[in-house]
Amino acid sequence: MLMTSFEIRQEYKLAKNPKAQIKILAELNCCHINDIKDVLRGIEVVKPRKVFRHSSDEAKMELYKKGKNDYEIGRELNIAPTAICYWRKKNGLKAIGKKGNHKC
Protein backbone atom coordinates (compact mmCIF):
# COMPACT_ATOMS: atom_id res chain seq x y z
CA MET A 1 0.00 0.00 0.00
CA LEU A 2 1.14 3.51 -0.75
CA MET A 3 -0.84 5.27 1.98
CA THR A 4 -0.53 4.69 5.71
CA SER A 5 -3.41 3.16 7.66
CA PHE A 6 -4.02 6.54 9.24
CA GLU A 7 -4.27 8.26 5.84
CA ILE A 8 -6.64 5.60 4.53
CA ARG A 9 -8.88 5.95 7.58
CA GLN A 10 -8.91 9.76 7.30
CA GLU A 11 -9.85 9.68 3.62
CA TYR A 12 -12.60 7.19 4.34
CA LYS A 13 -14.01 9.17 7.27
CA LEU A 14 -14.15 12.38 5.24
CA ALA A 15 -15.62 10.83 2.10
CA LYS A 16 -19.04 11.97 0.89
CA ASN A 17 -19.70 8.45 -0.41
CA PRO A 18 -17.87 5.98 1.85
CA LYS A 19 -18.78 2.90 -0.23
CA ALA A 20 -17.29 4.40 -3.38
CA GLN A 21 -14.28 5.64 -1.41
CA ILE A 22 -13.25 2.06 -0.58
CA LYS A 23 -12.86 1.27 -4.27
CA ILE A 24 -11.02 4.54 -4.89
CA LEU A 25 -8.64 3.87 -2.00
CA ALA A 26 -7.95 0.36 -3.33
CA GLU A 27 -7.13 1.77 -6.77
CA LEU A 28 -4.92 4.51 -5.32
CA ASN A 29 -3.01 2.01 -3.22
CA CYS A 30 -2.78 -0.67 -5.92
CA CYS A 31 -4.39 -3.28 -3.69
CA HIS A 32 -7.56 -5.30 -3.35
CA ILE A 33 -10.77 -3.87 -1.84
CA ASN A 34 -10.56 -6.43 0.98
CA ASP A 35 -7.16 -5.03 2.02
CA ILE A 36 -8.75 -1.59 2.45
CA LYS A 37 -11.71 -3.10 4.32
CA ASP A 38 -9.27 -4.77 6.72
CA VAL A 39 -7.66 -1.40 7.47
CA LEU A 40 -11.07 0.19 7.95
CA ARG A 41 -12.55 -2.51 10.18
CA GLY A 42 -14.32 -0.85 13.14
CA ILE A 43 -14.13 2.67 11.71
CA GLU A 44 -17.28 4.80 11.89
CA VAL A 45 -18.16 7.18 9.11
CA VAL A 46 -18.46 10.82 10.10
CA LYS A 47 -21.53 12.25 8.45
CA PRO A 48 -21.06 15.74 7.06
CA ARG A 49 -22.76 18.54 8.94
CA LYS A 50 -25.74 20.18 7.42
CA VAL A 51 -24.67 23.40 5.81
CA PHE A 52 -26.97 26.27 6.48
CA ARG A 53 -27.47 28.85 3.81
CA HIS A 54 -26.54 32.34 4.86
CA SER A 55 -29.40 34.69 4.16
CA SER A 56 -29.34 38.41 4.19
CA ASP A 57 -30.60 40.52 7.05
CA GLU A 58 -33.09 42.00 4.59
CA ALA A 59 -34.71 38.61 4.02
CA LYS A 60 -34.95 38.00 7.76
CA MET A 61 -36.34 41.48 8.37
CA GLU A 62 -38.91 41.10 5.61
CA LEU A 63 -40.25 37.90 7.17
CA TYR A 64 -40.14 39.44 10.65
CA LYS A 65 -42.21 42.41 9.43
CA LYS A 66 -44.74 39.96 7.99
CA GLY A 67 -45.30 38.73 11.54
CA LYS A 68 -43.39 35.44 11.32
CA ASN A 69 -41.85 34.01 14.49
CA ASP A 70 -38.33 32.59 14.89
CA TYR A 71 -39.33 29.07 13.84
CA GLU A 72 -41.20 30.24 10.76
CA ILE A 73 -38.38 32.52 9.64
CA GLY A 74 -35.85 29.77 10.25
CA ARG A 75 -37.90 27.20 8.35
CA GLU A 76 -38.33 29.51 5.38
CA LEU A 77 -34.65 30.48 5.19
CA ASN A 78 -33.26 27.08 6.24
CA ILE A 79 -31.62 28.57 9.34
CA ALA A 80 -31.74 27.27 12.90
CA PRO A 81 -34.33 29.10 15.04
CA THR A 82 -31.62 29.86 17.59
CA ALA A 83 -29.72 31.78 14.91
CA ILE A 84 -32.86 33.79 14.13
CA CYS A 85 -33.38 34.47 17.83
CA TYR A 86 -29.78 35.66 18.15
CA TRP A 87 -30.18 37.92 15.09
CA ARG A 88 -33.48 39.29 16.43
CA LYS A 89 -32.02 40.11 19.85
CA LYS A 90 -28.89 41.60 18.31
CA ASN A 91 -31.11 43.99 16.36
CA GLY A 92 -33.28 44.86 19.35
CA LEU A 93 -36.40 43.21 17.95
CA LYS A 94 -39.09 41.71 20.16
CA ALA A 95 -40.29 38.12 19.85
CA ILE A 96 -43.45 37.64 17.83
CA GLY A 97 -46.24 35.53 19.29
CA LYS A 98 -46.42 33.59 22.52
CA LYS A 99 -45.72 30.21 20.90
CA GLY A 100 -43.04 29.44 18.37
CA ASN A 101 -40.28 31.48 19.90
CA HIS A 102 -37.82 29.57 21.97
CA LYS A 103 -35.42 30.63 24.64
CA CYS A 104 -32.01 31.42 23.29
Buried (B, 14 or more C-beta within 10 A) or exposed (E): BEBEEEBBBEBBBEBEEBEEBBEBBBEBBEBEEEBBEEBBEEBEBEEEEEEEEEBEEEEBBEBBEEEBBBBBBBBBBEBBBEBBBEBBEEEEBEBBEEEBBBEB
